Amino acid sequence: MDRYALFKKLADGTPIWVSFEGDLAEATVKMADLDGETGLEHFVYDLRDGTTVTTSRSLR
């Protein structure tokens, strides 16, 4: 089962689901790649704990 959900945040703050990922390292790499391509903020949400784990802003 995938543990992490990757979202992008639109300019108005609306979160849009992008993908499910099995581990945090995989999700973080994908988030960084998407952030560079789109310029939008992205974040990784831990489905088990119900918390935001990291954001693309924390990588900048």
Backbone hydrogen bonds in HBPLUS format (Angstrom, degrees):
<---DONOR---> <-ACCEPTOR-->    atom                        ^
c    i                          cat <-CA-CA->   ^        H-A-AA   ^      H-
h    n   atom  resd res      DA  || num        DHA   H-A  angle D-A-AA Bond
n    s   type  num  typ     dist DA aas  dist angle  dist       angle   num
A0047-LEU N   A0003-ARG O   2.78 MM  44  5.42 156.7  1.83 166.0 173.1     1
A0004-TYR N   A0021-GLU O   3.07 MM  17  5.16 165.6  2.09 167.4 162.9     2
A0021-GLU N   A0004-TYR O   2.82 MM  17  5.16 162.1  1.85 145.5 149.3     3
A0005-ALA N   A0045-TYR O   2.89 MM  40  5.12 160.1  1.93 147.4 154.2     4
A0045-TYR N   A0005-ALA O   2.80 MM  40  5.12 169.2  1.82 156.0 159.8     5
A0006-LEU N   A0019-SER O   2.77 MM  13  5.25 172.7  1.77 162.0 163.8     6
A0018-VAL N   A0006-LEU O   2.72 MM  12  5.41 157.7  1.77 163.6 156.8     7
A0019-SER N   A0006-LEU O   3.32 MM  13  5.25 154.4  2.39 129.8 135.5     8
A0007-PHE N   A0043-PHE O   2.92 MM  36  5.39 167.2  1.94 162.9 167.0     9
A0043-PHE N   A0007-PHE O   2.91 MM  36  5.39 154.5  1.98 142.2 148.3    10
A0008-LYS N   A0016-ILE O   2.88 MM   8  5.30 158.1  1.92 149.0 154.1    11
A0016-ILE N   A0008-LYS O   2.78 MM   8  5.30 160.4  1.82 160.9 167.1    12
A0009-LYS N   A0041-GLU O   2.75 MM  32  5.39 161.1  1.78 163.7 160.7    13
A0010-LEU N   A0014-THR O   2.90 MM   4  5.24 171.8  1.90 150.3 148.9    14
A0013-GLY N   A0010-LEU O   2.80 MM   3  5.19 162.3  1.83 119.6 124.0    15
A0027-ALA N   A0023-ASP O   3.08 MM   4  6.35 161.3  2.12 150.6 156.2    16
A0028-THR N   A0024-LEU O   2.85 MM   4  6.00 156.3  1.90 151.9 158.1    17
A0029-VAL N   A0025-ALA O   3.05 MM   4  6.25 160.4  2.09 150.1 154.5    18
A0030-LYS N   A0026-GLU O   3.08 MM   4  6.28 166.3  2.10 150.2 154.1    19
A0031-MET N   A0027-ALA O   2.89 MM   4  6.01 154.4  1.96 144.6 152.2    20
A0032-ALA N   A0028-THR O   2.98 MM   4  6.17 159.4  2.02 147.4 152.2    21
A0033-ASP N   A0029-VAL O   3.02 MM   4  6.27 158.4  2.06 150.1 156.0    22
A0034-LEU N   A0030-LYS O   2.96 MM   4  6.19 164.7  1.99 152.3 156.0    23
A0035-ASP N   A0031-MET O   2.89 MM   4  6.03 155.8  1.95 149.2 156.4    24
A0036-GLY N   A0032-ALA O   3.14 MM   4  6.33 156.3  2.20 144.8 149.7    25
A0037-GLU N   A0033-ASP O   3.15 MM   4  6.41 143.6  2.28 141.9 152.0    26
A0038-THR N   A0034-LEU O   2.87 MM   4  5.97 163.0  1.90 159.6 162.5    27
A0039-GLY N   A0035-ASP O   2.88 MM   4  5.18 150.0  1.97 133.1 142.2    28
A0056-SER N   A0042-HIS O   2.76 MM  14  5.23 156.3  1.82 156.3 154.4    29
A0044-VAL N   A0054-THR O   2.92 MM  10  5.50 162.8  1.94 160.8 164.3    30
A0053-VAL N   A0044-VAL O   2.77 MM   9  5.61 156.2  1.82 153.8 162.0    31
A0046-ASP N   A0051-THR O   2.76 MM   5  5.40 167.0  1.77 173.0 169.0    32
A0050-GLY N   A0046-ASP O   2.77 MM   4  5.52 139.4  1.93 146.3 157.4    33
A0058-SER N   A0055-THR O   3.07 MM   3  5.40 136.8  2.26 102.9 114.1    34
A0059-LEU N   A0056-SER O   3.11 MM   3  5.20 147.1  2.22  99.4 109.2    35
A0060-ARG N   A0057-ARG O   3.35 MM   3  5.32 149.1  2.45  97.4 105.7    36
